[in-house]
Amino acid sequence: MAKGEERGFYLVEFDRRITNINFEAIEVADVVELEYSADERSSREALEEIQKVARSTDIHGKVVLLKVGGQLASGHTSDIDFSEIRKTLLSRGPISVLLNYSQLTSRERSLATGLQRSAQATEREMFSRRIGSVTTSRPNLRGERGVGTSVELLKTLKAEKRENENKADYQDRTERAGLSVLGIGEEP
């Protein structure tokens, strides 16, 4: 039963007419949704509390969805070792573990946003200084257009691997995005 309804499929036998119909029920895996708010906790406290939840919840033979959100009072989101949390969960025998911590932020990160902007400005400045030494016939790689292309290419290459994305798919996606930024498409 999933959401109160039996799940499955029908086997239909027929020649010119339907001769037999059988419903084959499928047992749907139980789903355990774990939500954790890191609001007003340090990264260390959050890690310890999430690990405690991971160790104490009955998840054997179930699909686990762990959603972590909120704003850390101190520390960085990267201080929370989600790979270790995943290992803890997987050691308890679930069918699958899915983590979502995209809504987790930290005060340090919020304060550092100004620093990020200056890092982006520094990158643009460095590209502006160096673009004059580029010798190419491609107009999108010279002058101000070249600076814009360089910034976009760097941003593309900084993209992180997506959750559940394998290495080959990540490399392929990154290469395609980079070629697109450079205006180099695959020939038909």
C-alpha contacts under 8 A as a table, 3 or more apart, distances in Angstrom:
res1	aa1	res2	aa2	distance
1	M	4	G	5.49
1	M	5	E	5.09
1	M	6	E	4.41
1	M	7	R	6.15
1	M	27	E	7.01
1	M	28	V	6.68
2	A	5	E	5.32
2	A	6	E	6.34
2	A	7	R	6.69
2	A	28	V	6.60
6	E	25	A	6.88
6	E	26	I	7.84
7	R	25	A	5.79
7	R	26	I	5.59
7	R	27	E	7.15
7	R	28	V	7.21
8	G	23	F	6.95
8	G	24	E	5.50
8	G	25	A	4.23
8	G	26	I	4.63
8	G	27	E	7.87
9	F	23	F	5.80
9	F	24	E	5.41
9	F	25	A	6.62
9	F	26	I	7.69
10	Y	21	I	6.65
10	Y	22	N	5.54
10	Y	23	F	4.43
10	Y	24	E	5.98
11	L	21	I	5.74
11	L	22	N	5.18
11	L	23	F	6.36
11	L	24	E	7.29
12	V	18	I	7.00
12	V	19	T	7.74
12	V	20	N	5.90
12	V	21	I	4.66
12	V	22	N	6.61
13	E	18	I	5.87
13	E	19	T	5.50
13	E	20	N	5.04
13	E	21	I	6.39
14	F	17	R	5.28
14	F	18	I	4.14
14	F	19	T	5.03
14	F	20	N	6.92
15	D	18	I	6.59
15	D	19	T	7.15
18	I	21	I	7.57
29	A	61	G	7.53
29	A	62	K	5.88
29	A	63	V	6.69
30	D	61	G	7.75
30	D	62	K	5.04
30	D	63	V	6.22
31	V	62	K	5.65
31	V	63	V	4.67
31	V	64	V	5.92
31	V	65	L	7.37
32	V	59	I	6.90
32	V	62	K	6.73
32	V	63	V	6.09
32	V	64	V	4.91
32	V	65	L	6.16
33	E	64	V	6.08
33	E	65	L	4.79
33	E	66	L	6.09
33	E	67	K	7.71
34	L	64	V	7.43
34	L	65	L	6.03
34	L	66	L	4.71
34	L	67	K	6.16
35	E	66	L	5.91
35	E	67	K	4.78
35	E	68	V	5.91
35	E	69	G	7.97
36	Y	50	I	7.22
36	Y	66	L	7.78
36	Y	67	K	6.28
36	Y	68	V	4.82
36	Y	69	G	6.44
37	S	68	V	5.94
37	S	69	G	5.11
37	S	70	G	5.18
38	A	41	R	5.54
38	A	42	S	7.85
38	A	46	A	5.81
38	A	68	V	7.13
38	A	69	G	6.10
38	A	70	G	4.94
38	A	71	Q	5.97
38	A	72	L	5.67
38	A	104	L	7.48
39	D	69	G	7.79
39	D	70	G	4.76
39	D	71	Q	4.79
39	D	72	L	5.46
39	D	73	A	6.79
40	E	71	Q	6.72
40	E	72	L	5.59
40	E	73	A	4.55
40	E	74	S	7.98
41	R	44	R	7.97
41	R	45	E	5.89
41	R	46	A	6.03
41	R	71	Q	7.99
41	R	72	L	5.35
41	R	73	A	5.17
41	R	74	S	6.94
42	S	45	E	5.14
42	S	46	A	6.15
42	S	72	L	5.64
42	S	73	A	5.33
42	S	74	S	4.62
42	S	75	G	5.84
43	S	46	A	5.07
43	S	47	L	6.11
43	S	72	L	6.31
43	S	73	A	7.82
43	S	74	S	6.31
43	S	75	G	5.07
43	S	76	H	6.32
43	S	77	T	6.68
43	S	79	D	6.04
43	S	80	I	6.05
44	R	47	L	5.17
44	R	48	E	6.25
44	R	75	G	7.65
44	R	79	D	7.36
44	R	80	I	7.12
45	E	48	E	5.19
45	E	49	E	6.08
46	A	49	E	5.15
46	A	50	I	6.01
46	A	80	I	7.44
47	L	50	I	5.24
47	L	51	Q	6.07
47	L	80	I	5.44
47	L	81	D	7.27
48	E	51	Q	5.16
48	E	52	K	6.14
49	E	52	K	4.97
49	E	53	V	6.31
50	I	53	V	5.10
50	I	54	A	6.11
50	I	85	I	7.51
51	Q	54	A	4.88
51	Q	55	R	6.13
51	Q	85	I	6.08
51	Q	88	T	7.36
52	K	55	R	5.19
52	K	56	S	6.14
53	V	56	S	5.19
53	V	57	T	6.00
54	A	57	T	5.91
54	A	85	I	7.17
54	A	88	T	6.59
54	A	89	L	5.65
55	R	88	T	6.91
55	R	89	L	7.11
55	R	92	R	7.80
59	I	62	K	5.29
59	I	63	V	7.35
59	I	64	V	6.85
59	I	89	L	7.93
59	I	92	R	6.68
59	I	93	G	6.88
59	I	94	P	5.46
60	H	92	R	5.89
60	H	93	G	4.58
60	H	94	P	4.61
60	H	95	I	7.50
61	G	93	G	6.02
61	G	94	P	4.59
61	G	95	I	5.25
62	K	93	G	7.99
62	K	94	P	4.88
62	K	95	I	5.30
62	K	96	S	7.11
63	V	94	P	5.95
63	V	95	I	5.31
63	V	96	S	4.90
63	V	97	V	6.14
64	V	94	P	6.89
64	V	95	I	7.82
64	V	96	S	6.12
64	V	97	V	4.75
64	V	98	L	6.13
65	L	97	V	6.12
65	L	98	L	4.92
65	L	99	L	6.05
65	L	100	N	7.75
66	L	97	V	7.63
66	L	98	L	6.24
66	L	99	L	4.89
66	L	100	N	6.21
67	K	99	L	6.05
67	K	100	N	4.78
67	K	101	Y	5.90
68	V	99	L	7.96
68	V	100	N	6.27
68	V	101	Y	4.76
68	V	102	S	7.72
68	V	103	Q	6.89
68	V	104	L	6.24
69	G	101	Y	5.98
69	G	102	S	7.19
69	G	103	Q	4.59
69	G	104	L	4.16
69	G	105	T	7.37
70	G	103	Q	6.43
70	G	104	L	5.07
70	G	105	T	6.25
71	Q	104	L	5.96
71	Q	105	T	4.68
71	Q	106	S	4.93
71	Q	107	R	6.66
72	L	75	G	6.83
72	L	76	H	7.44
72	L	77	T	7.54
72	L	104	L	7.63
72	L	105	T	6.23
72	L	106	S	4.47
72	L	107	R	6.24
73	A	106	S	6.58
73	A	107	R	6.09
74	S	106	S	6.73
74	S	107	R	6.49
74	S	108	E	6.98
75	G	79	D	6.74
75	G	106	S	6.87
75	G	107	R	7.90
75	G	108	E	6.89
76	H	79	D	5.31
76	H	80	I	7.63
76	H	105	T	7.83
76	H	106	S	5.75
76	H	108	E	6.62
76	H	109	R	7.01
77	T	80	I	5.75
77	T	104	L	6.84
77	T	105	T	6.28
77	T	106	S	6.21
78	S	81	D	6.89
81	D	84	E	5.42
81	D	85	I	6.54
82	F	85	I	4.83
82	F	86	R	6.03
83	S	86	R	4.97
83	S	87	K	6.22
84	E	87	K	4.98
84	E	88	T	6.23
85	I	88	T	5.07
85	I	89	L	6.26
86	R	89	L	5.11
86	R	90	L	6.04
86	R	97	V	7.09
86	R	99	L	7.80
87	K	90	L	5.04
87	K	91	S	6.05
88	T	91	S	5.27
88	T	92	R	6.93
89	L	92	R	5.49
89	L	93	G	7.52
89	L	94	P	7.32
89	L	97	V	7.24
90	L	93	G	5.66
90	L	94	P	6.08
90	L	96	S	7.70
90	L	97	V	7.03
91	S	94	P	7.99
94	P	97	V	6.95
100	N	103	Q	7.83
101	Y	104	L	5.39
105	T	109	R	6.82
105	T	110	S	7.62
106	S	109	R	5.14
106	S	110	S	6.35
107	R	110	S	4.97
107	R	111	L	6.14
108	E	111	L	5.07
108	E	112	A	5.97
109	R	112	A	4.89
109	R	113	T	6.36
110	S	113	T	5.46
111	L	114	G	6.68
111	L	115	L	7.95
112	A	115	L	4.95
112	A	116	Q	6.28
113	T	116	Q	4.97
113	T	117	R	6.36
114	G	117	R	5.19
114	G	118	S	6.47
115	L	118	S	5.04
115	L	119	A	6.16
116	Q	119	A	4.84
116	Q	120	Q	6.19
117	R	120	Q	5.06
117	R	121	A	6.16
118	S	121	A	4.82
118	S	122	T	5.99
119	A	122	T	4.92
119	A	123	E	6.16
120	Q	123	E	5.05
120	Q	124	R	6.23
121	A	124	R	5.10
121	A	125	E	6.10
122	T	125	E	4.99
122	T	126	M	6.14
123	E	126	M	5.14
123	E	127	F	6.26
123	E	151	V	7.29
124	R	127	F	5.17
124	R	128	S	6.10
124	R	147	V	6.70
124	R	148	G	7.96
124	R	151	V	6.48
125	E	128	S	4.98
125	E	129	R	6.26
126	M	129	R	5.17
126	M	130	R	6.30
127	F	130	R	5.15
127	F	131	I	5.74
127	F	147	V	5.58
127	F	150	S	6.91
127	F	151	V	7.70
128	S	131	I	5.41
128	S	132	G	7.58
128	S	143	G	7.74
128	S	144	E	7.37
128	S	147	V	5.84
129	R	132	G	6.80
130	R	133	S	5.73
130	R	134	V	7.31
131	I	134	V	5.39
131	I	141	L	7.95
131	I	142	R	6.38
131	I	143	G	6.32
131	I	146	G	6.78
131	I	147	V	6.74
132	G	142	R	7.36
132	G	143	G	6.96
134	V	141	L	7.74
134	V	142	R	6.91
136	T	139	P	7.67
136	T	141	L	7.11
136	T	142	R	7.38
138	R	141	L	5.66
138	R	142	R	7.11
139	P	142	R	5.33
139	P	143	G	7.94
139	P	145	R	7.35
139	P	146	G	7.42
140	N	145	R	5.22
140	N	146	G	5.20
140	N	149	T	6.76
140	N	182	L	7.70
141	L	145	R	6.33
141	L	146	G	3.74
141	L	147	V	7.35
141	L	149	T	6.64
141	L	150	S	7.73
142	R	145	R	6.04
142	R	146	G	4.31
142	R	147	V	7.37
143	G	146	G	5.19
143	G	147	V	6.50
144	E	147	V	4.98
144	E	148	G	6.32
145	R	148	G	5.08
145	R	149	T	6.13
146	G	149	T	4.97
146	G	150	S	5.99
147	V	150	S	5.04
147	V	151	V	6.19
148	G	151	V	5.18
148	G	152	E	6.21
149	T	152	E	5.13
149	T	153	L	6.02
149	T	181	V	6.61
149	T	182	L	6.84
150	S	153	L	5.05
150	S	154	L	6.12
151	V	154	L	5.19
151	V	155	K	6.20
152	E	155	K	5.04
152	E	156	T	6.15
152	E	181	V	6.70
153	L	156	T	5.01
153	L	157	L	6.18
153	L	178	G	5.89
153	L	181	V	6.06
153	L	182	L	7.46
154	L	157	L	5.09
154	L	158	K	6.17
155	K	158	K	5.16
155	K	159	A	6.65
156	T	159	A	5.45
156	T	174	T	6.88
156	T	177	A	6.56
156	T	178	G	6.29
157	L	174	T	6.52
157	L	178	G	7.10
159	A	174	T	7.65
161	K	165	E	6.53
161	K	167	K	7.91
161	K	170	Y	5.90
162	R	165	E	5.27
162	R	170	Y	7.57
165	E	169	D	6.37
165	E	170	Y	6.34
166	N	169	D	5.46
166	N	170	Y	6.21
167	K	170	Y	5.05
167	K	171	Q	6.12
168	A	171	Q	5.16
168	A	172	D	6.07
169	D	172	D	5.02
169	D	173	R	5.97
170	Y	173	R	5.16
170	Y	174	T	6.07
171	Q	174	T	5.11
171	Q	175	E	6.01
172	D	175	E	5.16
172	D	176	R	6.11
173	R	176	R	5.24
173	R	177	A	6.11
174	T	177	A	5.13
174	T	178	G	6.06
175	E	178	G	5.07
175	E	179	L	6.12
176	R	179	L	5.14
176	R	180	S	6.06
177	A	180	S	5.01
177	A	181	V	6.23
178	G	181	V	5.14
178	G	182	L	6.30
179	L	182	L	5.03
179	L	183	G	6.06
179	L	184	I	5.00
179	L	185	G	6.42
180	S	183	G	4.92
180	S	184	I	5.81
180	S	185	G	6.35
181	V	184	I	7.65
